[in-house]
């Protein structure tokens, strides 16, 4: 059975499946140079694709367990794996396992080592996911800090402008009050001058002659 490989034209929340016969590691970004956040997603695992990189080579995915990260787009299939195309060596391993059980049981040391390795892998994956989440939160916090500083700067500039406008308003009020005072004083002075000068402008009446 043929399967259609994943391409960069992916709609949001598309369902895809891991191809191949080996686990695929998840990375913190779209590229091999980014940190590994999960050591390996097993073949056939169901994934939710939220977006792809600009070049279409990487996909941002989330597993059913909530693990998130970036995976090579070429490792994804549209349809799940079937028994006919199961990873190479799986059937052989099952047969070999039966033979091994008949011949001899695995040593206790090997089983214990395998269990420890599994626990360490789970611990590594958990720590890597937490680090990835913290980096995302840290990036958002850094942007919030930048926005907050910008708003504080704008607020300080507005406060300075308000203070300047208040000072200018007080200066204009003082000027108006000073002009009103001067106008009042001039009016009073003009009244006094008129009171002193006006009587002198009126001609005096001559006295009647006694010789008439």
C-alpha positions in Angstrom: 0.0 0.0 0.0 1.3 3.4 -1.0 1.2 6.5 1.3 1.3 10.1 0.5 4.1 11.9 2.2 3.6 15.1 4.1 4.1 18.3 2.2 4.4 22.0 3.2 0.8 22.7 2.2 -0.6 21.7 5.6 -3.8 23.0 7.1 -4.0 23.9 10.8 -4.5 20.9 13.1 -3.9 18.3 10.4 -3.5 14.7 11.6 -0.3 12.9 10.5 1.6 9.7 11.4 5.3 9.0 11.9 6.8 7.0 9.0 9.9 4.8 8.9 11.1 2.1 11.3 13.0 4.3 13.8 11.9 6.8 16.4 12.2 10.5 15.3 13.5 13.1 17.8 11.7 16.3 18.4 13.5 19.6 18.4 12.8 23.1 19.8 12.8 24.7 16.4 12.7 24.1 12.7 16.3 22.8 12.1 18.8 20.2 13.2 20.8 22.9 15.1 17.9 23.3 17.6 17.9 21.5 21.0 16.3 18.1 21.2 13.2 18.3 23.4 12.2 14.6 23.0 14.5 11.8 22.1 12.1 10.0 19.8 8.6 9.7 18.6 7.9 6.0 17.7 6.9 5.0 14.1 3.2 5.0 13.5 2.5 7.6 16.3 -0.4 9.9 15.7 0.5 13.6 15.6 -1.3 16.9 15.2 0.4 19.4 12.9 -0.3 23.0 13.7 2.1 24.7 11.2 5.1 24.2 9.0 8.4 26.1 8.5 8.6 28.6 5.6 10.7 26.2 3.6 8.2 23.4 4.2 11.0 21.1 5.6 9.8 21.0 9.2 6.5 20.7 11.0 5.4 21.9 14.4 3.6 19.0 16.0 1.8 17.9 19.2 1.5 14.3 20.3 -1.6 12.8 21.9 0.3 12.9 25.2 0.7 16.7 24.8 4.4 16.6 23.8 5.3 19.5 21.4 8.2 20.2 19.1 9.5 20.2 15.5 9.9 17.2 13.3 11.2 16.8 9.7 8.2 17.0 7.4 9.5 14.0 5.3 9.0 11.8 8.3 5.2 12.3 8.3 2.5 10.3 6.5 -1.1 11.1 5.8 -2.3 7.6 6.7 -1.2 5.4 9.6 1.1 2.4 9.2 -0.5 -1.0 8.6 0.8 -4.5 9.5 1.7 -5.0 5.8 4.2 -2.1 6.0 5.2 -2.4 9.7 8.8 -1.3 10.5 11.4 -3.7 9.3 12.5 -6.2 11.8 9.4 -6.0 14.0 8.0 -9.4 12.8 11.5 -10.9 12.9 12.0 -9.7 16.4 8.8 -11.3 17.4 9.9 -14.7 15.9 13.3 -14.3 17.4 11.7 -13.5 20.7 9.8 -16.7 20.7 13.0 -18.7 20.0 14.8 -16.8 22.7 12.1 -17.6 25.2 12.4 -21.3 24.4 16.2 -21.2 24.6 16.9 -19.0 27.6 15.3 -16.2 29.5 17.0 -12.8 29.5 19.3 -12.1 32.4 18.0 -10.1 35.3 20.8 -7.5 34.8 19.8 -6.8 31.2 16.1 -6.3 32.2 17.0 -4.0 35.0 19.3 -2.0 32.7 16.5 -1.7 30.1 14.1 -0.5 32.8 16.6 2.1 34.0 17.2 3.3 30.5 13.5 3.7 29.9 13.1 5.7 33.1 16.0 7.9 32.2 14.5 8.5 28.7 11.2 9.5 30.3 13.0 11.8 32.7 15.0 13.4 29.9 11.9 13.9 27.8 10.1 15.5 30.7 13.0 17.9 31.5 13.5 18.7 27.8 9.8 19.5 27.4 9.8 21.7 30.6 12.9 23.6 29.3 11.2 24.1 26.0 8.1 25.5 27.7 10.1 27.7 30.0 12.0 29.2 26.9 8.6 29.9 25.3 7.4 31.6 28.5 10.7 33.5 28.9 10.4 34.8 25.3 6.9 36.1 26.0 8.0 37.6 29.3 10.9 39.4 27.6 8.5 40.8 25.0 6.2 41.9 27.8 9.1 43.6 29.5 10.0 45.5 26.3 6.4 46.6 25.8 6.2 47.7 29.5 9.3 49.8 29.2 8.0 51.4 26.0 4.7 52.3 27.7 6.5 53.7 30.8 8.6 55.9 28.5 5.5 57.1 26.7 3.8 57.8 30.0 6.8 59.8 31.2 6.8 61.9 28.0 3.1 62.6 28.3 3.5 63.5 31.9 6.3 66.0 31.0 4.0 67.5 28.3 1.2 67.9 30.8 3.5 69.7 33.3 4.6 72.0 30.5 1.1 72.8 29.5 0.1 73.5 33.1 3.0 75.9 33.5 2.1 77.7 30.3 -1.5 77.9 31.5 -0.5 79.4 34.8 1.8 81.9 33.0 -1.1 83.0 30.8 -3.4 83.3 33.7 -0.9 85.5 35.6 -0.5 87.6 32.4 -4.2 88.1 32.1 -4.6 89.0 35.8 -1.7 91.5 35.5 -3.3 93.1 32.4 -6.6 93.4 34.2 -4.8 95.0 37.2 -3.0 97.5 34.9 -6.2 98.3 33.1 -8.0 99.0 36.4 -5.2 101.1 37.7 -5.1 103.2 34.5 -8.9 103.7 34.8 -8.6 105.0 38.3 -5.7 107.3 37.3 -7.6 108.6 34.4 -10.6 109.3 36.7 -8.4 111.3 39.0 -6.9 113.3 36.1 -10.3 114.1 34.8 -11.4 115.2 38.2 -8.5 117.6 38.6 -8.4 119.0 35.1 -12.1 119.2 34.3 -12.9 122.2 36.6 -10.1 124.2 35.1 -11.5 123.7 31.6 -14.8 125.3 32.6 -14.7 129.2 32.0 -15.3 131.3 35.1 -18.3 133.7 35.1 -17.5 137.4 35.3 -18.7 139.4 38.3 -21.3 142.1 37.6 -20.0 145.7 37.4 -21.0 148.0 40.3 -20.8 151.1 38.1 -23.9 150.4 36.2 
